Amino acid sequence: MSAITSLTVVPRDSVTELARLAATSSSSLHSYLAEHGGPARQEYDWSGYCMLYVLTYLEERGVDLQQSEFDAESNAINSVLGFTVLITPAHRQFLDQLDPGRHRAEELTAHFDEMGMEFEESGTAGLDGLTLLRDSISDLGDDQVLLLHLG
């Protein structure tokens, strides 16, 4: 089974409504996202599982992008969309740690291997994920939230 990573930028003040819609109807949630959200500047061309392993790699190094002031809303959205992370401007505190230059492809490859996802380009996929996260968080306005969905 395959998974993709989608990145949608939403207005910060819409997060509560997204959570409310998630409790009501998945089709309403999707419609709202289509109407009020916009794509991030970049896309992730690797499997969504690669992004999941980038997130666990980061978490093991003290960079937890899954926690935010919107944990309750994230849980509500997760109940409908599946694995979804709400990344806020507060996550800018991690920009230095997301710099791909601070990580080695071999470290990412080893992590992917530990997770059971061994493939030749896993280090590159991991570095690309770090770049995407760093750039997407850098691009966020103070009134925006990045909805990262793996599905």
Salt bridges, closest charged atoms under 4 A:
GLU17 OE2 - ARG20 NH2 2.70
GLU35 OE2 - HIS36 NE2 3.66
GLU60 OE1 - ARG61 NH1 3.72
GLU60 OE1 - HIS111 ND1 3.52
GLU69 OE2 - ARG12 NH2 2.35
ASP99 OD1 - ARG134 NH1 3.51
GLU106 OE1 - ARG104 NE 3.38
ASP135 OD1 - ARG134 NH2 3.00
ASP139 OD2 - ARG41 NE 2.70
ASP142 OD1 - ARG92 NH1 2.92
